[in-house]
Structure formats: structure tokens, C-alpha cells
Amino acid sequence: MKLRMRQAVQKALDDSLASDENVIILGEDIGAAGGAFKATEGLMEKYGSLRVMDTPISEMGFLGAGVGAAIMGLKPVVEMMFIEFVGVALDQLTTQAATMRYLSRGKFSVPLVMRASASAGQGFGCQHSQTLDHWFRGTPGLKVVMPSGSRSAYGLLRAAIEDPDPVIVLEPRILYGVREEFDVDENYRQPLGKAEIIRNGEDVTLVTAGAMTSIAKAAAEICPAKIEIIDLLSIWPWDSKTIFESARKTGRIVTLEESQAASGWGGDIISKVLEQGLDFLKAPPHRITLPDAPIPYNGKLEAKYLPSPNYVSKQIAALVSTNVAPKNWWNEKL
Amino acid sequence: MNIKNEPEAVRRREALKDRIEQLRRMIEIRAVEERIQALFSEGHIRGSTHLANGQEAVAVGIAKEINFRDVVTCTYRGHSHALALGASPESIIGEICGRSIGCARGIGGSMHLMAPEVGLLPTFAIVGAGIPVACGAALAAKVKKTGAIAVAIFGDGATNIGAFHESLNFASIKKLPVIFICENNLYGEYTPIQLSTPIENIAIRGSSYGIEGRIVDGQDIDAVATSISDAAQKAREGEGPTLLEMKTYRFSGHSRSDPATYRPPGELENWLKKDPIKLFSSNLIKENLASLELLEQIKIEVTRKVEKATQKVLASSEPLESEILNHVYENAETKL
């Protein structure tokens, strides 16, 4: 059955609310309006306005309420309509939720999920198009995951809700309307911390996540090099075993991230791969990232700003054929 | 939550039903804080501490009126509340000295005291951060129908931060069983309130959110207790939140490095006349519940107890190095 990602999110929330009475959801316009992206449609009618609660536009207030409710044994799923909105509430996540287990020596925990729409590609401009995983990835105590379609959106969200620690789910907004083959199995979980090899190849390991996963797949179709694609799924903690094994097999590693170069998760992965030794690498590791600039609104510029299948294919073909890392587009003459 | 009922803390909490025990606890809080100040000078304490001497009536007045299953969030000026709610002197002095017998095994320090078995979450070191968390605890009580309430304790400085306003708005619109308690000690860190806050009475801020605001004499334990009792009853009956402003004063500076030279002449002396321990002592004598001899005896007993706790702390071990990596996540394998 083909399911849009927003339907998969809605189904994961519905099944979680049905199977555990401690699950509640909180957020702006999630109840009566069914969510800005229709990912919570029908849930308030089904579970009532106490378990599916519309909140004021007051991110610190309701995210903090989610933290407090989680400490007291509920499993709140808090929706941030756009990930940037968490900026006015960040303390509750990175300072309070992240340290509660540590400070209380395990007496209190925060089984909270914060899900947010994230990432670019639809002309929302620079304050509604970022991914911002790096705001959370560097904070011990938090976990960060990113689905790449309907199946992983369902599996990751259900696993995140069942996880005993705070988990941030970054849902690529551009995928909400995209259909993916997925026969809903209520027992399906995507374990946190596990990546998936979604395409086998011998020449190069390409690690990617979120909306970039489909860019990677399209690039592999047109690239002369045989690309092994790993869908990271969990940004933190990440699946070092799967990545190290694949990199040893192919001898080349590339990361494809919808993050700026200076802050992206690829830097961490590449450094850990290099710590494994240089003996198995045929080429320098390479990162395909966003430039260190905010996101432009204009459609042509946004398309240039984001890695395209053609650009990714060319970058990888150059790396594999020369064993020299190619330049990023912003380092070439525009 | 993973909490075993700890009879000692619960017993200490229940003891506060007795008026002499209320006074004894206030004297104990003062003695522990004075000992902490001395331990600082002696080099046993790192970082900073934030004393609340002068504010003991607020702490004990709250603790005696709420149930030990109610949830409390509190600021880094929380020694008094932790002790009032039931934490033992050695668990508090131990934590502040960074020892393994501390309430957080020496991992939290002065700004992160807790007493989970009597509802005190690890205290919040970011101004205002505990207020929305208390709303969440109240929301959980409402969803789970536990009958518990939540109490957010914060200073006057916190009422200029967004978290305070967002929380009052959220709690009011959702009718959450929560009590917002502002300890107005007239200073936000080093700055007098009139330079940071354009109103004299914080309590009026409740009216913007349709919340009853009440000004309370924070030096009078009975006035504090009455206001808490009324607000708790209202919260338990589903009538929503109350904002209580406790007018009080800290006899020390903001933190241990602050001599509080910014106070106008005579201000401290005036407030020392309203020392909550002296006021309560003379009330108990007037009520024929206490004699000067009994008060003297309590002081001696408390001093002895605090000194015994201090010696136990100083003889206790430092936390193991393995504690650094424990309790980051539930599953130990969640690391690279």
C-alpha cells in the first residue's frame, strides 16, 4: 500500500495513543485543525482534547510542560511546527530534558518525543527551512533521528515514543506528501541507533539521511560508480558498525547531508572512520554538504543551494575515477 | 520515575504537622546554611552556593501544607526547600560538598539538590526553567487523575522571563493544578527589584492571565501556610492555578562571592527585625507552646545534629569515576 509520510506519522501517533494510555500529544494547531501538515488529523476527535492538546503559540511553555509531564510518567509527543520554533524553547530540551536523568542519578527520566518538520526545498525561506540537527546532536542525553520516507517515519516514531530518553524526530517537510510503499504493521519499529543499507555497491559508501536519501538514490541511478547507500536514520547515536564495515568493503566514504559544512554530522562520521586507520581507504573521505550560508528563498537559488542528484553523481564519479576529493560548487568559480 | 519510598524523608515531612517541629526545621535550615558558608571558607565546597537565610518561613510553610506526593520545582536557591520538604542535612551538605552520600551522589552540587521521595525534582539552575516543568507535572496529574498538584517556586527575577509568562498563560487556559510561588526577596542576583521590574507587587501579574494573585507576608509561617493551603485546595478541586507572592528577604548576598554592598543603609537591619525564626519563636511562646528553655534546647540539639551530619559528610567518600558516564541514557550501550 502506498502511504504518504504524513499519513504514516498520523498512523504511528494513532497506534501509540491506542496502545499506551500514557501517550499524549501537544502542539500548536494539532487538535482541531489536525496539524499544519495534517500529521495529526482526526486524533483529537478520537482521543479527546486532554490527550491531544492544542497549545498557545508558546513553545517554551508547552515544550517545558512536555518535559514535566514526561518526568511524571507520561509519554508526551510534542510537535514543533517548524524546527526553528524550538529556538525560543531550547533550554527545556538541551539543558533540562537532557540532564534530568543524569542529575537525578536515574531516579527521573524524560521519555519525551519532540517531532518537528524540518529541511528545505519548498521556498519557505531561511527561517523555516533549516534542519538544525546539530543543535541537539552535540548534547549528551538527547537522541536525534530523521526518517527518509513513510516506512522509516512510522518505525522511528513508534520506537522514539517507546524509548526511555528524550528523542528529537526531524521530519523532512518535503516528504510529507510523498507516497512510499509501506504496508502498516503495528509491530514495525525502526530501532534507534541503527542505519540501513538501502543499495549495495562496491565502489563507494555514501552515508545520507532524511530528504537527501532520495537524492542519493536518484544519483546512484545515473552515476557510473557503483554506490552503496546507507540511510543513517539515527543521527545520534549513529550506527558505527554498519558504516565502518561498508567503508572497509568499498574503500571510499562520502557523506551527503542537508546541513551546513561547518556543523554537519558528516564531520563526526568521517573523523571516526579515519580513526579506524588509513589502510583501507583508496581515496580521501569526502563530504557533500550545504554551503555555510543561510537558505535563499528564490527557487533557482534554493535548487542550487541543495545537492541535486546530478551534482551528487558528478561529485562521486570524480572521486571514484581520480581518488582525489572534488571541490564543492561554492569553491569553484560561480 | 524510579523512586523508592524513603521513610526518613517522608517521616521528616510528616513531622512538620507539629508546630515545634516547624520551628525546629527553620532553625535547622539556618544552621545548615551557616555551616555551608563556613565549609566554603574551609575549602570543602567548589563553585558557588546561594543561601536563603531569612526565607525559612516560606520553605517550611510550603512544605507543611502540601502532600509528599505533590511535585515541587525550585530554583538553585533551594537548600531551604530541600531541607523543608524532607531531605536530610547530610544528603544536602553531602551534595554541596560533592560527596557520594549527597542526594545526587556529588554529581549535581549546590544548584541541583533533589529529594525525589518527597516530590522535589532536581533544582533548576536556569532562572525560570522549573516553571513550565511544574505545569507539565500538573498536566500529568490531571491526565492520570492522581489528585496530586504541582508547585513551582521561583524568585522575583524569574517573573521577567518568558517561561514565567508562558507558564501562567498555559496553566490558566488549561486549568492546571499548579501553584506558582514567587519568593520576592527584593533582589534579582545583584540588582534591586525596582531597577528590573516596573511594579512593586509581582502578584498583580496573575491578573493578565486570569489567575488570582495574592501578596503574602513571607516572614510569617502561618500566613504562608494559609495561602498555600487555600491555593492547594483550589488546585485539587480543579479550579486551576494561583500566584502567591511571598514578601521576604535574603540576609546574605546573591551567592557566596557577593557581600551585598549594594543594599541601602538600614535595609538589612530592618529586615533582621522580621527574622522569621524570631517571629515564630515569640509567637510560640505567646501561645504557651514553647518556653525560652525549650528554644535553647532546640538550638543545641540542632547544632549538634548539623555538626554530626557535617562530620559524617567530611568522612565520606568522593564519588567513583564511573559515575561520570552513568545515567546519560537508560541504556549503557547508547554511546559510540
Interface residues (C-beta under 8 A of the other chain):
Chain A: N22 I24 L50 R51 M53 T55 P56 S58 M60 G61 F62 L63 G64 A65 G66 V67 G68 A69 A70 I71 M72 G73 L74 P76 V88 D91 Q92 T95 Q96 M100 R101 Y102 L103 S104 R105 G106 K107 F108 S109 P140 G141 K143 P164 D165 G193 P237 W238 S240 K272
Chain B: M1 N2 I3 V71 T73 A104 R105 I107 G108 H112 M114 P116 L121 P122 F124 I126 A129 I131 P132 V133 A134 C135 G136 A137 A138 L139 A140 A141 K142 V143 K144 A150 G162 A163 E166 S167 N169 F170 I173 K174 N326 H327 V328 Y329 E330 N331 T334 K335 L336
